[in-house]
Each structure stands twice: as structure tokens, then as C-alpha cells.
Amino acid sequence: MAHARSSIMTPANLVTVARMVLVPAWLAIAEAFPPSDGSSFSWGAFLVFLLFVALSLTDKLDGYLARSRNEITTFGKFLDPIADKLVVVVALAFLLERGLCSSWVLLLVVAREFMVSGLRMVVAAQGTVIAASGLGKAKTATTMVAISGYLFLAALPAGGFAQVLHTIFLALMVAAMLLTAWSGIDYLVKSWPAVSKMG
């Protein structure tokens, strides 16, 4: 049993587990600090932004640790995508609660993840392997940057600079949603041969 525990709880997997545990901690901190009132910079909201960026970067850290130490495990493959989705969905729900994000954004992200998760089960049952697409990575990266941008905006006072940044991050969020839809459709097309075999 000791060997099984050591083979599962690699440094990379420990980082992934820590990321999942830290998501509710981040949400609690985010709920505790109000955004800028429009007249001054909010250091509390800025802290929320910094913590989210750090939380997002842990995905790169666990990936680096797994590859560099040659410790890519089945447990890690299972848990890492869940941790990524948890970070994104919780952050978008928080932005929605604060009125900084459209409910359509959260709907698209959640719908895509449900669809892809279901397709993965069907594909696995058929013994088919679908290689990871660059679209998925681009979607995740763009979404993380867009969310970070919106969290940063929450710390800024009203003004021309904030308006310019809002336009930039809105464009990034739109791009992220287009990539979300595109990557979902791409996965559906690639998995369709396996889906069509279902009786």
C-alpha cells in the first residue's frame, strides 16, 4: 500500500490537489473584498486578481513537474482537467455574481465541458484514443487571461484607462468563447466515428 501511495502522490499530483483545495479558499477571499467603488484603486480586489493568477499558473507547474520528473500518472490525467475546470467555472460564477460577466459565458463553458466529458466516456468505451488538440490549450489560456483581466478591472477606478482595458479584455473573452465552441465542435467531429457505432 505504501508503494501505491507514493506512486500516486507525486509532486505534480500534490500541486494539482492543492489547486483544487485552494479554489474555495480563493473564492472566500474574493467574496470578502469588494471591487473598486469607481473613485479609488481597490487593493483588496487587486489581491484577488494576484491570487487568481497564481492559482492559474499552478497548472503550468504541475505539468512541468510531471514531465521533467517523468511522473505522468493516470491519477494526474484524471484530476488535472477537473482542477482546471473547477478554477474556470468558479471564477466565472464569481464574475457573474458581481455582474462582470454574462451568464451565456458560463453556460457555454459548462455545456462544452459536459459534452466533451460525455464524448470521452463513449470514445474510451470504443477503445479509441483522440489526441489532445491545440485548440483546447488555446481555449484554456485565453479564458484564464480574460478572467484575470476582468478581475484586474474590478480593482481599477473608473476612467479612460479602465475603459480601454475593458474593451481589450471583452475582446479576449469573446475570443475565448469562440475557441470554447470551436474546440467542442472539433472534439465532437473527431469522436463522431465512435459515437456513430453506438446502438
N, C-alpha and C positions, 0 to 999 in steps of 0.2 A: 504493500500500500504506500509506503514511503516513496518508492520509486515512481509510482503513478502520480503522486502529488508533485514531486519535483519536476516531472516531465510536463505537467500541465501548467504549473505556476512559474513560467519563465518570466524574466524581467519585462519582456514585451507584454505578456498577458497581465502582469501586475499593473502595468501602466493603463491597459485597457479597462481593467476592473476599477482602478482608481478614477478613471474618467467617468465611468458610469455612476460611481458614488458621489463624485463632485458635481454632477449635473443638478441634483436637488439642492445642494449647498449653494451653487451659483444662483439658482432661482430664488432661494430665500434671501440672499444678499440683494439681488436685483429688485425684489419686491420691497425691500427695506429703504431703498434710495429713490426718491422721486426724480424725475427729469428736470432739466432747467426750467425755470419759470419764465424764460424768454428775456429776462433782463440781465442775467449773470451766468457765468460758467458754473456747471454743477460738477464738483469734484467727486461726489458720490456716484453719479451716473458715469463719469469717466472711469472710475474704479470698476464698475460693472462691465464696461467696454473692455478694459485691460484684462480682466479675469476671463471674459469670453474668448479673447484672442489666445490667451494661454491655454485654455481648455481645448480650443480648436487645434492648436499646434501639437498637442499630445498625440494626435492621430499620426502625425509625421514621426514622432518619437518612437511610438511602439512599432511602426512599420520599419524604421531604421534598425531598431534593436533586434527585431525578428530576423531581418535579412543579414545583418552584419554578424550575428551570432549563429546563423543557420538554425534557428529555433522556430520555424514556421509550423505551428501545430493546428490540428483540427479544431481544438477549443478556441484558438485565436481567430481562425477563419470564421467560426460561428459567432463569436462575441463581438469582434471588431465592427462589423456592419451594424449590429444592434446599437453599439455605443455611438457610432456616427449618426444614426437616425435619431437617437434619443437627444443628442446635442442639438440637432437642427430643429426637430419638432418642438422641443421645449422652448427654444429661443424664439421660434416663430409664434408660438402660442403667447409668449410674454409680449412680443411686439404687437400682436393682435389685441391683447388685453389693454395695452397702452394706447391703442388707436394709431399705431405707427405702421401697420401692415394690413393688407386686405385679407379677408377670410378666404378668398379664392386662392391665394398663395398657399395657405396651409392645406386647403382641400386638394390642390394639385399635387403637393408633395406627398401627403398621406395616401392619396389614391394611387399614385405611381408606386409607392413602396409596397402597398398591399398587392398590387397587380404583379410586380416583379417577384415578390416573395412566393406568391401562389404559383407563378410560372416556374420558379426554381424547383419547387417540390415536384411539379409534373415532369420537368426535364430530368431531374435526378431519378425519378421512378422509371424513366425510359432508358436510363443508363447513358444519357447524352451529357456532354460537357460543353458549356458555352464559355468561351474565353472572355475575360474581363475587357470591357470596352473603354477606350479613352474618353468617350462621351460621359461615362459615369464619373470619372475623376474630374473632368472639366466642370460637370454639373455641381459636384460637391464643393470644389474650390471656389467657384463663382458664387454659390449660395452662401458659403461661410464669409466671404469678403463682403457681400451685400448686407448680410446680417450685422457684421461688425461695423459697417458704415452707418447703418441705422442706429445702432447702439451709441456710436460716437456722436451722431447728430443730436441724440437725446441730451447730451451734456452741453451742447452749444447754446449760447444766447441767440435770439432771433437777429437776423441781419442778412446782408447780401452774401456774405461768405457761406452762411448756413444754407441759403437758397441754392447756391451753386453746387455745393456738396450734395444737397438733397436730389438735385437733378441727376448728378452723376450716379449716386447710389440707387436711385429709382431705375435708371437705365440698366445698372448691373443686376438688379432684382428681376427685371423683365427678361434679361438675357439668361439668368439662372433658371427662370421658369420655362423658357423656351427649351433650354438644354434638358430640363427635367422631363418635359413632354417628349422631346426627341429621343432621349436615351430610353425612355419607357417604350416608345414605339419600336425602336431599334431592337430592344430585347424581345418584344413580342414577335417581331418578324423572324428573328433568329431562332426562337423557340417554337415557332408555329409547326414545323415538321413533327416535333414530339407531341404537341398539343393535338394535332390532327389525327394522331394514332389512337387517341382516347376513344373508347367505345361508348 
